[in-house]
Amino acid sequence: MFTGIIEEIGTVKQIIRSDKAIVLEISAKKVLEDVKLGDSIAVNGVCLTVTTFSAKRFTVDVMPETVHATSLSELAAGSKVNLERAMIANGRFGGHFVSGHVDGTGVIQEKRSVSNAVYYTISVGDDLARFLMLKGSVTVDGTSLTIFGVAENNFTISLIPHTMQETILGEKGKGDKVNIEVDMLAKYMDHLLNRQEPKANSSISASFLEEHGYK
C-alpha cells in the first residue's frame, strides 16, 4: 500500500529485456535507506519488488502483463522515475489509498500555466473514465492528485510548484503517456453495486415436488 506522495526521483541506469519481460536497474538514495530484499517500491506508480540492491542502486523485475498495461516499457537508460516506498503503519498518510496496481495509461492532451499552477488535461479510455469525478482522487505516475475538471474521457489536474519540482510530472508534456490508477474506493464500490449474483443451481422444481407427493 502506498500514499501517492513521491519520496524521490530515481534514474534508470540499465534495462535488461528478455522476451516480454524486463529488469530495471534504478539509482536512488532515500528509498534505499532501509531497503530489504522483497520490499515493495512503486516506480512511476507501479508496485515492484526489490530483487537486488546496493548502497546506490536496486533492481526490480517487470512481468509481461505489467509491461503491457503500463508505460514502463517506454523507459530507457537515463529516464527519470518517481519512487515511493510502501507506507508504514505509524507513518503520516498525506495522499490517498494507492495500491500500486496501475489500471491503465493516459495521454497528456494539454499542459498550460495558470498563475503559480500548471494544468494538465489527460485523456483515458472508457474503462477508466467512469471512475473519474470532480474533486475525486487519481494517481498519475504514482503521484496522488485531485481532479478539478472532468469532460467525457478527459480529466484535469493542477500541479503546484513543489509537485512540479519533486516529481517527474514537471518534465512531462503534450503527447506523453502516464500511468493511471483510479480511486481504489470507487472501484470497490462499483464492483459491489454491479456484482452479478450467481444463479441458484437446483434440480428441485414444482413438477419434481408434485411427482414426489408434494402438492
LUMZA-854186 format. One line per 10 residues: their letters; for each residue x, y, z of N, C-alpha, C, O, CB. Coordinates in steps of 0.001 Angstrom, whole numbers. Glycine has a CB too. Example, Ala and Ser with C-alpha at 12.3 -4.5 7.8 and 13.67 -1.06 7.14 Angstrom:
2
as	13190:-5690:7800:12300:-4500:7800:13200:-3300:7800:14236:-3319:8465:11308:-4473:9046; 12850:-2250:7080:13670:-1060:7140:12900:30:7870:13409:1138:8039:14084:-598:5725
# end
This chain:
215
mftgiieeig	834:-1188:0:0:0:0:878:1250:0:1904:1307:678:-948:-1:1215; 454:2251:-775:1209:3493:-895:277:4685:-654:-932:4518:-491:1884:3596:-2293; 859:5885:-634:61:7090:-399:28:8032:-1602:-800:8942:-1650:599:7829:799; 917:7822:-2569:980:8722:-3709:1811:9966:-3444:1809:10900:-4246:-398:9122:-4110; 2525:9984:-2316:3442:11091:-2019:4847:10643:-2418:5466:9833:-1729:3384:11505:-489; 5340:11172:-3525:6631:10740:-4080:7768:11119:-3138:7836:12249:-2654:6864:11366:-5475; 8666:10155:-2882:9778:10402:-1963:11017:10937:-2663:11754:11747:-2101:10127:9137:-1230; 11242:10489:-3874:12392:11000:-4616:12276:10606:-6091:11474:9751:-6467:13718:10464:-4011; 13088:11246:-6894:13179:10903:-8316:14432:10061:-8514:15537:10479:-8170:13212:12191:-9223; 14243:8865:-9076:15371:7992:-9375:15717:8061:-10851:15022:8707:-11635:15061:6548:-8969
tvkqiirsdk	16806:7387:-11224:17254:7356:-12622:17465:5914:-13064:18136:5139:-12382:18563:8176:-12805; 16895:5565:-14191:17097:4224:-14744:18525:4130:-15272:18916:4893:-16156:16058:3911:-15877; 19299:3199:-14732:20693:3030:-15159:20835:1959:-16235:21718:2038:-17090:21568:2674:-13963; 19956:955:-16184:20065:-129:-17149:18711:-823:-17290:17953:-936:-16326:21160:-1140:-16722; 18424:-1281:-18495:17224:-2079:-18751:17644:-3354:-19458:18296:-3318:-20502:16177:-1286:-19601; 17264:-4471:-18881:17545:-5771:-19484:16222:-6337:-19988:15301:-6574:-19205:18238:-6751:-18458; 16133:-6551:-21282:14900:-7054:-21889:15068:-8524:-22252:16080:-8926:-22825:14523:-6225:-23143; 14051:-9320:-21906:14070:-10737:-22251:12653:-11154:-22606:11762:-11141:-21757:14637:-11606:-21081; 12451:-11519:-23854:11128:-11862:-24351:10181:-10693:-24075:10380:-9609:-24624:10606:-13175:-23693; 9152:-10884:-23234:8182:-9833:-22975:8361:-9193:-21603:7586:-8309:-21240:6789:-10384:-23098
aivleisakk	9346:-9608:-20845:9599:-9059:-19514:10841:-8171:-19539:11639:-8228:-20475:9768:-10195:-18477; 10992:-7354:-18505:12184:-6508:-18399:12667:-6476:-16955:11905:-6732:-16023:11890:-5073:-18903; 13940:-6158:-16790:14536:-5924:-15480:15050:-4488:-15471:15783:-4075:-16370:15691:-6957:-15169; 14659:-3737:-14451:15099:-2349:-14324:16141:-2228:-13223:15960:-2752:-12124:13905:-1421:-14035; 17223:-1540:-13524:18205:-1166:-12506:18101:340:-12327:18282:1101:-13277:19673:-1604:-12908; 17809:764:-11097:17499:2174:-10829:18408:2712:-9738:18600:2075:-8703:16020:2345:-10422; 18962:3887:-9979:19766:4541:-8944:18859:5403:-8083:17950:6063:-8587:20906:5396:-9571; 19111:5393:-6792:18287:6136:-5838:19090:6358:-4568:20231:5911:-4456:16959:5381:-5528; 18494:7042:-3627:19164:7301:-2360:18205:7102:-1187:18410:6218:-355:19740:8721:-2341; 17162:7923:-1124:16279:7899:41:15565:6572:217:15487:6053:1331:15266:8998:-65
vledvklgds	15033:6008:-884:14261:4772:-758:15139:3573:-417:14625:2497:-109:13506:4501:-2044; 16461:3747:-468:17383:2662:-150:17887:2724:1283:18663:1865:1703:18551:2688:-1096; 17458:3726:2039:17971:3914:3396:17693:2717:4298:18521:2376:5143:17366:5156:4007; 16532:2071:4127:16193:930:4977:15691:-255:4152:14918:-1077:4646:15136:1334:6007; 16128:-339:2904:15612:-1351:1981:16040:-2762:2384:17118:-2967:2943:16084:-1054:562; 15173:-3721:2087:15464:-5138:2276:14999:-5893:1034:14121:-5427:308:14772:-5694:3566; 15588:-7052:797:15141:-7874:-319:13657:-8205:-151:13211:-8573:936:15985:-9171:-418; 12909:-8068:-1235:11481:-8362:-1172:10623:-7170:-834:9396:-7269:-858:11235:-9425:-181; 11244:-6028:-513:10465:-4813:-231:9748:-4338:-1487:10176:-4609:-2609:11377:-3692:318; 8647:-3621:-1272:7889:-3046:-2382:8259:-1579:-2569:8274:-807:-1610:6372:-3191:-2138
iavngvcltv	8554:-1203:-3803:8808:194:-4164:7969:494:-5398:7998:-253:-6376:10347:466:-4429; 7228:1585:-5347:6431:1996:-6501:7313:2798:-7453:7922:3795:-7066:5190:2832:-6058; 7370:2348:-8697:8141:3015:-9747:7139:3583:-10744:6472:2836:-11461:9161:2026:-10448; 7038:4901:-10785:6015:5569:-11610:4623:5007:-11310:3785:4857:-12199:6340:5403:-13117; 4406:4703:-10031:3095:4232:-9608:2886:2746:-9681:1826:2255:-9293:2078:4876:-10406; 3878:2003:-10175:3758:548:-10311:4469:-131:-9150:5670:62:-8959:4343:65:-11665; 3743:-919:-8382:4332:-1638:-7242:5233:-2752:-7757:4770:-3662:-8445:3223:-2220:-6312; 6528:-2680:-7424:7506:-3673:-7866:8317:-4162:-6671:8433:-3467:-5661:8442:-3082:-8953; 8866:-5347:-6793:9581:-5986:-5694:11093:-5877:-5895:11609:-6177:-6972:9164:-7459:-5570; 11791:-5447:-4854:13246:-5312:-4900:13873:-6701:-4926:13637:-7512:-4030:13773:-4490:-3683
ttfsakrftv	14668:-6973:-5954:15308:-8292:-6092:16794:-8257:-5738:17331:-9245:-5236:15136:-8808:-7517; 17460:-7140:-5991:18840:-6928:-5539:18992:-5453:-5215:18229:-4618:-5702:19889:-7384:-6625; 19989:-5134:-4381:20239:-3717:-4084:21659:-3522:-3578:22303:-4444:-3078:19229:-3188:-3045; 22122:-2282:-3727:23397:-1854:-3160:23141:-523:-2474:21990:-144:-2257:24529:-1736:-4261; 24195:178:-2137:24028:1453:-1440:23411:2519:-2342:22832:3487:-1849:25369:1939:-910; 23528:2349:-3649:23084:3398:-4559:22096:2924:-5623:21531:3748:-6341:24267:4003:-5227; 21876:1609:-5740:21020:1118:-6808:20179:-60:-6331:20503:-705:-5334:21857:716:-8020; 19092:-332:-7060:18301:-1531:-6812:17725:-2022:-8135:17624:-1263:-9100:17166:-1255:-5779; 17353:-3289:-8170:16765:-3856:-9373:15384:-4418:-9072:15104:-4847:-7953:17671:-4946:-9957; 14529:-4410:-10079:13174:-4949:-9978:12835:-5680:-11268:13284:-5302:-12349:12139:-3821:-9695
dvmpetvhat	12041:-6727:-11137:11549:-7448:-12305:10193:-6893:-12693:9362:-6604:-11832:11462:-8969:-12029; 9967:-6744:-14003:8682:-6280:-14517:8123:-7380:-15408:8680:-7676:-16465:8824:-4921:-15301; 7023:-7981:-14979:6437:-9102:-15686:5707:-8660:-16961:5361:-7486:-17094:5483:-9843:-14771; 5469:-9591:-17903:4848:-9230:-19188:3542:-8457:-19065:3338:-7489:-19798:4596:-10464:-19979; 2649:-8857:-18157:1372:-8161:-18020:1575:-6716:-17593:876:-5818:-18064:480:-8882:-17016; 2538:-6492:-16693:2837:-5130:-16234:3462:-4305:-17355:3155:-3122:-17505:3779:-5165:-15015; 4332:-4925:-18138:4931:-4238:-19290:3836:-3796:-20252:3867:-2685:-20781:5952:-5158:-20016; 2870:-4681:-20471:1782:-4397:-21425:831:-3321:-20911:358:-2492:-21688:996:-5671:-21721; 546:-3328:-19608:-508:-2468:-19061:-29:-1103:-18586:-854:-259:-18235:-1167:-3163:-17929; 1285:-861:-18567:1817:397:-18040:2757:1042:-19058:2979:520:-20151:2556:158:-16701
slselaagsk	3296:2187:-18664:4229:2905:-19538:5685:2530:-19278:6585:3134:-19861:4054:4400:-19363; 5934:1543:-18412:7312:1189:-18071:8091:685:-19280:9318:784:-19307:7324:134:-16981; 7394:145:-20282:8073:-349:-21481:8741:778:-22262:9627:521:-23077:7085:-1082:-22378; 8327:2028:-22024:8883:3161:-22758:10126:3756:-22088:10742:4680:-22619:7831:4231:-22911; 10488:3218:-20919:11668:3727:-20225:12937:3339:-20963:12984:2338:-21678:11713:3206:-18789; 13963:4155:-20773:15276:3885:-21355:16334:4279:-20331:16033:4949:-19343:15476:4661:-22706; 17562:3863:-20570:18650:4265:-19687:18705:5794:-19627:18744:6458:-20663:20011:3676:-20175; 18706:6340:-18429:18700:7782:-18242:17326:8348:-17917:17223:9502:-17501:19228:8443:-19465; 16264:7558:-18096:14913:8031:-17777:14768:8293:-16283:15301:7553:-15456:13860:7009:-18238; 14041:9356:-15948:13751:9672:-14564:12445:8979:-14154:11516:8875:-14955:13659:11210:-14357
vnleramian	12381:8509:-12906:11189:7810:-12433:10815:8279:-11026:11682:8595:-10212:11415:6285:-12446; 9509:8318:-10759:9016:8613:-9417:9154:7375:-8541:8836:6268:-8975:7543:9092:-9459; 9626:7556:-7310:9822:6439:-6390:9121:6700:-5060:9142:7810:-4529:11318:6191:-6159; 8503:5648:-4542:7889:5710:-3210:7946:4332:-2568:7571:3335:-3185:6416:6216:-3292; 8416:4283:-1329:8381:3026:-585:6968:2746:-91:6159:3660:62:9365:3066:601; 6682:1470:155:5395:1111:739:5252:1821:2079:6227:1964:2817:5263:-433:908; 4035:2267:2393:3808:3026:3620:3969:2139:4852:3751:929:4800:2413:3659:3604; 4355:2769:5961:4453:2060:7235:3253:2425:8095:2677:3504:7949:5785:2400:7969; 2884:1526:8985:1642:1676:9753:1621:2930:10619:554:3506:10836:1435:466:10627; 2780:3365:11118:2802:4534:12007:3234:5813:11290:3584:6800:11936:3732:4274:13178
grfgghfvsg	3209:5794:9957:3608:6984:9209:2436:7916:8948:1280:7538:9140:4242:6584:7896; 2731:9129:8512:1690:10081:8140:1093:9675:6807:1793:9201:5913:2248:11520:8071; -203:9868:6690:-913:9470:5481:-1343:10730:4746:-2444:11238:4960:-2143:8564:5813; -453:11241:3863:-688:12542:3267:-1406:12549:1939:-1870:13602:1500:572:13210:3103; -1514:11386:1271:-2156:11351:-37:-3509:10672:35:-4415:11142:724:-1271:10640:-1046; -3647:9538:-696:-4851:8720:-584:-4437:7259:-746:-3279:6969:-1046:-5932:9132:-1656; -5378:6344:-547:-5042:4926:-645:-4642:4573:-2084:-5447:4676:-3009:-6237:4054:-184; -3388:4156:-2250:-2851:3793:-3563:-2315:2366:-3477:-1487:2063:-2617:-1726:4796:-4022; -2780:1501:-4355:-2375:93:-4301:-1081:-177:-5058:-375:-1139:-4756:-3473:-780:-4857; -763:670:-6046:390:401:-6894:53:-555:-8024:936:-981:-8768:1523:-162:-6069
hvdgtgviqe	-1230:-894:-8155:-1698:-1739:-9258:-2319:-817:-10312:-3510:-510:-10261:-2739:-2829:-8757; -1518:-397:-11238:-1940:579:-12241:-3094:31:-13064:-3061:-1118:-13504:-767:958:-13156; -4122:863:-13274:-5315:433:-14011:-5163:584:-15518:-5871:-73:-16281:-6517:1220:-13548; -4261:1430:-15946:-4064:1659:-17373:-3224:2904:-17579:-2604:3410:-16644:-5414:1791:-18102; -3209:3390:-18796:-2417:4576:-19106:-3303:5677:-19681:-4383:5415:-20210:-1289:4228:-20092; -2828:6897:-19567:-3483:8050:-20162:-2476:8826:-20983:-1275:8562:-20916:-4116:8948:-19084; -2960:9782:-21758:-2084:10611:-22598:-2343:12077:-22301:-3493:12517:-22300:-2308:10313:-24109; -1288:12834:-22050:-1426:14266:-21778:-1856:14980:-23056:-1160:14924:-24071:-92:14865:-21234; -3002:15648:-23002:-3541:16357:-24159:-3196:17841:-24139:-3104:18479:-25188:-5041:16184:-24219; -3006:18386:-22936:-2713:19821:-22825:-1955:20085:-21531:-2202:19451:-20506:-4021:20666:-22872
krsvsnavyy	-1025:21040:-21602:-278:21495:-20438:-196:23009:-20511:323:23558:-21484:1148:20846:-20374; -702:23686:-19491:-678:25147:-19525:-481:25716:-18127:-918:25132:-17136:-1971:25694:-20141; 177:26853:-18067:445:27523:-16791:-678:28491:-16465:-1145:29228:-17333:1797:28267:-16832; -1105:28487:-15222:-2117:29413:-14724:-1627:29933:-13377:-1680:29224:-12372:-3535:28721:-14599; -1149:31176:-13364:-561:31760:-12164:598:30877:-11700:1533:30640:-12464:-1629:31918:-11037; 549:30383:-10446:1659:29565:-9952:1407:28076:-10133:2174:27255:-9630:1911:29861:-8489; 345:27715:-10844:0:26306:-11062:202:25930:-12516:283:26789:-13394:-1452:26028:-10643; 283:24620:-12756:340:24095:-14119:-800:23097:-14273:-906:22136:-13511:1733:23426:-14428; -1646:23334:-15264:-2791:22460:-15510:-2430:21410:-16559:-1840:21719:-17594:-4020:23283:-15966; -2796:20175:-16268:-2637:19071:-17210:-4009:18497:-17523:-4774:18189:-16609:-1691:17972:-16640
tisvgddlar	-4327:18350:-18792:-5535:17641:-19204:-5096:16312:-19804:-4287:16269:-20730:-6387:18483:-20231; -5644:15231:-19261:-5214:13884:-19620:-6406:13078:-20125:-7478:13112:-19521:-4552:13179:-18414; -6228:12359:-21219:-7294:11518:-21762:-7076:10069:-21351:-5942:9600:-21260:-7356:11637:-23299; -8178:9368:-21103:-8131:7953:-20739:-9235:7217:-21498:-10088:7847:-22123:-8290:7761:-19191; -9218:5901:-21444:-10243:5104:-22093:-11534:5077:-21300:-11578:5525:-20154:-9749:3704:-22307; -12593:4548:-21915:-13899:4466:-21260:-13842:3673:-19960:-14546:3983:-18999:-14914:3837:-22197; -12989:2638:-19942:-12928:1776:-18763:-12430:2513:-17531:-12749:2120:-16409:-12039:589:-19037; -11649:3580:-17719:-11155:4366:-16585:-11974:5631:-16359:-12124:6079:-15222:-9699:4733:-16803; -12501:6207:-17429:-13236:7470:-17330:-14432:7359:-16384:-14794:8339:-15733:-13709:7912:-18711; -15037:6200:-16304:-16230:6026:-15459:-15928:6188:-13974:-16844:6395:-13178:-16840:4660:-15700
flmlkgsvtv	-14648:6095:-13587:-14278:6221:-12180:-13809:7626:-11801:-13468:7872:-10644:-13196:5230:-11855; -13791:8541:-12757:-13278:9884:-12503:-14409:10827:-12116:-15443:10869:-12782:-12539:10420:-13734; -14215:11576:-11049:-15245:12503:-10600:-14605:13779:-10076:-13464:13777:-9613:-16126:11857:-9517; -15352:14858:-10156:-14878:16150:-9682:-14516:16072:-8202:-15299:15581:-7390:-15938:17234:-9919; -13328:16560:-7859:-12775:16549:-6501:-12373:15153:-6041:-11999:14963:-4883:-13780:17128:-5531; -12450:14169:-6949:-12017:12823:-6606:-10503:12694:-6700:-9816:13591:-7188:-12688:11803:-7515; -10001:11564:-6226:-8556:11315:-6249:-8160:10479:-7447:-8930:9641:-7915:-8110:10623:-4968; -6950:10712:-7941:-6387:9924:-9022:-4876:9890:-8832:-4291:10832:-8297:-6776:10509:-10423; -4249:8806:-9271:-2799:8697:-9198:-2227:8750:-10607:-2592:7944:-11463:-2372:7391:-8477; -1337:9694:-10844:-702:9873:-12157:795:9643:-12001:1473:10415:-11323:-991:11301:-12746
dgtsltifgv	1311:8595:-12619:2722:8213:-12454:3097:8121:-10984:4191:8515:-10579:3638:9218:-13163; 2161:7588:-10185:2422:7381:-8768:2169:8570:-7879:2340:8472:-6664:3797:6965:-8594; 1763:9702:-8448:1552:10935:-7690:78:11117:-7362:-762:11126:-8262:2074:12147:-8474; -240:11263:-6088:-1618:11472:-5650:-2060:12894:-5993:-1432:13866:-5575:-1756:11210:-4128; -3157:13003:-6765:-3639:14305:-7207:-5159:14368:-7110:-5838:13343:-7052:-3181:14591:-8646; -5679:15602:-7092:-7116:15824:-7027:-7626:16289:-8386:-7046:17181:-9005:-7464:16856:-5933; -8709:15678:-8841:-9313:16051:-10117:-10162:17299:-9934:-11017:17335:-9049:-10165:14893:-10685; -9946:18324:-10752:-10791:19518:-10635:-11549:19816:-11924:-12205:20851:-12042:-9945:20722:-10252; -11454:18904:-12886:-12222:19066:-14114:-12396:17728:-14805:-11433:16975:-14954:-11540:20067:-15053; -13629:17421:-15232:-13906:16180:-15955:-14786:16499:-17149:-15804:17175:-17000:-14585:15126:-15032
aennftisli	-14413:16024:-18336:-15207:16220:-19549:-15032:15002:-20436:-13960:14783:-21001:-14790:17525:-20301; -16097:14206:-20559:-16068:12978:-21339:-14895:12102:-20876:-14866:11674:-19722:-15955:13295:-22857; -13939:11835:-21756:-12824:10956:-21390:-11572:11716:-20971:-10483:11143:-20919:-12491:10050:-22544; -11724:13004:-20673:-10605:13814:-20215:-10792:14252:-18777:-11915:14486:-18330:-10430:15026:-21107; -9685:14362:-18052:-9748:14962:-16721:-8588:15932:-16568:-7561:15799:-17233:-9712:13874:-15607; -8759:16906:-15688:-7760:17952:-15497:-7266:17950:-14063:-8053:17831:-13123:-8334:19327:-15862; -5961:18083:-13902:-5328:18181:-12591:-4480:19449:-12558:-4107:19993:-13598:-4460:16914:-12284; -4186:19902:-11354:-3380:21108:-11179:-2181:20784:-10304:-2326:20225:-9217:-4217:22256:-10558; -995:21140:-10786:233:20875:-10040:803:22176:-9478:940:23171:-10190:1276:20175:-10940; 1128:22145:-8194:1783:23284:-7562:3284:23212:-7860:3768:22159:-8273:1515:23304:-6020
phtmqetilg	4025:24293:-7662:5465:24288:-7961:6220:23154:-7272:7122:22567:-7870:6075:25608:-7552; 5871:22838:-6037:6570:21766:-5310:6434:20433:-6037:7416:19707:-6194:6020:21639:-3875; 5221:20110:-6482:4995:18856:-7196:5725:18847:-8525:6238:17810:-8945:3504:18627:-7417; 5778:19993:-9192:6496:20099:-10458:7983:19791:-10277:8614:19184:-11142:6317:21498:-11055; 8529:20219:-9144:9956:20057:-8900:10309:18682:-8336:11372:18139:-8638:10434:21126:-7956; 9426:18126:-7525:9746:16906:-6789:9266:15622:-7456:9489:14536:-6921:9163:16990:-5430; 8607:15722:-8620:8174:14542:-9355:8556:14701:-10822:8943:15783:-11262:6644:14320:-9202; 8442:13608:-11571:8786:13672:-12992:7697:14329:-13823:7894:14581:-15012:9056:12285:-13523; 6548:14612:-13211:5457:15225:-13970:5833:16598:-14509:5309:17032:-15535:4221:15340:-13103; 6746:17284:-13814:7175:18598:-14281:7831:18546:-15652:7808:19533:-16388:8128:19207:-13291
ekgkgdkvni	8417:17401:-16004:9089:17267:-17289:8179:16700:-18371:8566:16630:-19537:10304:16392:-17140; 6977:16296:-17991:6051:15704:-18960:5367:16790:-19777:5188:17914:-19308:4998:14834:-18245; 4987:16448:-21003:4311:17408:-21867:3283:16741:-22746:3017:15547:-22609:5310:18143:-22721; 2709:17501:-23641:1658:17011:-24529:2132:15795:-25308:3223:15793:-25880:1212:18114:-25492; 1295:14758:-25323:1606:13540:-26044:2281:12477:-25204:2382:11329:-25637:2462:13858:-27194; 2747:12829:-24008:3414:11852:-23147:2398:10912:-22507:1289:11313:-22153:4236:12564:-22059; 2805:9649:-22368:1959:8643:-21731:2254:8597:-20234:3410:8696:-19823:2181:7248:-22375; 1217:8449:-19427:1377:8391:-17977:575:7216:-17424:-443:6821:-17991:926:9723:-17316; 1052:6667:-16310:337:5587:-15640:-805:6153:-14800:-646:7162:-14114:1298:4764:-14759; -1952:5490:-14865:-3131:5948:-14144:-3635:4860:-13203:-3837:3718:-13614:-4238:6362:-15125
evdmlakymd	-3834:5220:-11944:-4564:4362:-11009:-5740:5167:-10476:-5555:6186:-9810:-3637:3855:-9835; -6938:4710:-10770:-8123:5429:-10295:-8338:5122:-8817:-7678:4255:-8244:-9385:5042:-11126; -9268:5847:-8217:-9504:5725:-6774:-9938:4305:-6406:-10897:3774:-6965:-10571:6738:-6317; -9222:3703:-5464:-9487:2339:-5045:-10888:2168:-4474:-11551:1169:-4753:-8467:1910:-4030; -11342:3126:-3681:-12671:3033:-3069:-13764:3070:-4126:-14784:2394:-3991:-12878:4170:-2062; -13556:3855:-5178:-14541:3929:-6265:-14635:2587:-6982:-15725:2169:-7372:-14169:5048:-7268; -13502:1909:-7161:-13517:602:-7820:-14250:-434:-6984:-15031:-1223:-7517:-12096:131:-8096; -14004:-437:-5675:-14684:-1397:-4801:-16189:-1155:-4796:-16977:-2099:-4851:-14130:-1309:-3370; -16580:109:-4729:-17998:439:-4712:-18662:9:-6018:-19761:-546:-6013:-18197:1945:-4479; -17991:268:-7126:-18535:-121:-8429:-18706:-1638:-8511:-19708:-2129:-9030:-17618:374:-9567
hllnrqepka	-17730:-2367:-8002:-17799:-3825:-8044:-18964:-4346:-7210:-19678:-5256:-7633:-16485:-4434:-7550; -19155:-3772:-6033:-20233:-4228:-5155:-21605:-3921:-5741:-22517:-4744:-5664:-20102:-3583:-3781; -21750:-2727:-6331:-23046:-2320:-6865:-23413:-3069:-8142:-24592:-3265:-8433:-23048:-832:-7130; -22408:-3484:-8899:-22670:-4118:-10193:-22377:-5611:-10210:-22386:-6247:-11263:-21859:-3447:-11254; -22121:-6152:-9040:-21813:-7575:-8956:-23036:-8409:-9319:-24141:-8147:-8843:-21318:-7938:-7548; -22829:-9415:-10167:-23903:-10320:-10570:-23908:-11524:-9647:-22947:-12291:-9599:-23741:-10762:-12047; -24996:-11678:-8919:-25103:-12821:-8023:-25258:-14101:-8843:-26007:-14119:-9819:-26293:-12646:-7048; -24557:-15176:-8459:-24685:-16432:-9202:-26089:-16997:-9083:-26711:-16928:-8024:-23666:-17458:-8703; -26582:-17556:-10184:-27913:-18141:-10165:-27899:-19467:-9417:-26942:-20237:-9496:-28436:-18337:-11593; -28984:-19713:-8691:-29086:-20961:-7946:-29143:-22139:-8905:-29877:-22113:-9893:-30323:-20951:-7033
nssisasfle	-28362:-23171:-8608:-28322:-24355:-9457:-28988:-25502:-8708:-28320:-26252:-7996:-26854:-24719:-9858; -30286:-25638:-8864:-31036:-26649:-8131:-31923:-27426:-9085:-32498:-26866:-10018:-31878:-26008:-7016; -32028:-28748:-8835:-32877:-29609:-9661:-34291:-29700:-9113:-35151:-30344:-9714:-32276:-31000:-9763; -34542:-29053:-7964:-35873:-29103:-7354:-36774:-28077:-8031:-36457:-26889:-8069:-35797:-28841:-5821; -37906:-28549:-8567:-38869:-27686:-9231:-40269:-28051:-8752:-40447:-29001:-7990:-38759:-27810:-10776; -41263:-27282:-9209:-42645:-27561:-8819:-43066:-28944:-9297:-43728:-29670:-8554:-43594:-26490:-9386; -42701:-29328:-10516:-43077:-30641:-11040:-42397:-31768:-10287:-42976:-32833:-10078:-42740:-30735:-12512; -41148:-31516:-9880:-40419:-32519:-9111:-41128:-32797:-7780:-41293:-33950:-7381:-38969:-32055:-8860; -41546:-31714:-7097:-42233:-31875:-5814:-43575:-32591:-5980:-43946:-33421:-5150:-42448:-30512:-5156; -44297:-32267:-7049:-45598:-32892:-7299:-45438:-34393:-7539:-46225:-35198:-7041:-46291:-32231:-8508
ehgyk	-44415:-34757:-8302:-44167:-36168:-8585:-43851:-36969:-7329:-44055:-38182:-7289:-43031:-36303:-9570; -43360:-36295:-6324:-42962:-36984:-5098:-43947:-36743:-3950:-43602:-36842:-2772:-41570:-36537:-4683; -45174:-36425:-4337:-46252:-36381:-3342:-46474:-35055:-2658:-47267:-34967:-1720:-45992:-37372:-2319; -45793:-34024:-3108:-45995:-32702:-2514:-46869:-31864:-3449:-46466:-31528:-4563:-44625:-31991:-2246; -48061:-31537:-2981:-48971:-30755:-3805:-49454:-29516:-3054:-50233:-28731:-3595:-50164:-31611:-4242
# end
